[in-house]
Amino acid sequence: MAGLLVETLVVWLGFWAVAAWGIARLTGAAARGAEGRRVLLVSTGLISLAMALLYLPLRWWLASV
């Protein structure tokens, strides 16, 4: 069980990093100052949370099959 939680955390952090890079590249938010960084942080946080919430039940289901 601990291994599954560690794996999920690693995947979640990976999703966060990819989402942050993608949003920064597509919107140029990093170049817009403090407001852009806040938008980038909130957007990537929401995307990573959604990805983790989708990944975790799927991973648990696959582990039980």
Secondary structure, DSSP 8 states (H G I E B T S, - for coil): -HHHHHHHHHHHHHHHHHHHHHHHHHH-GGGGHHHHHHHHHHHHHHHHHHHHHHHHHHHHHHHH-
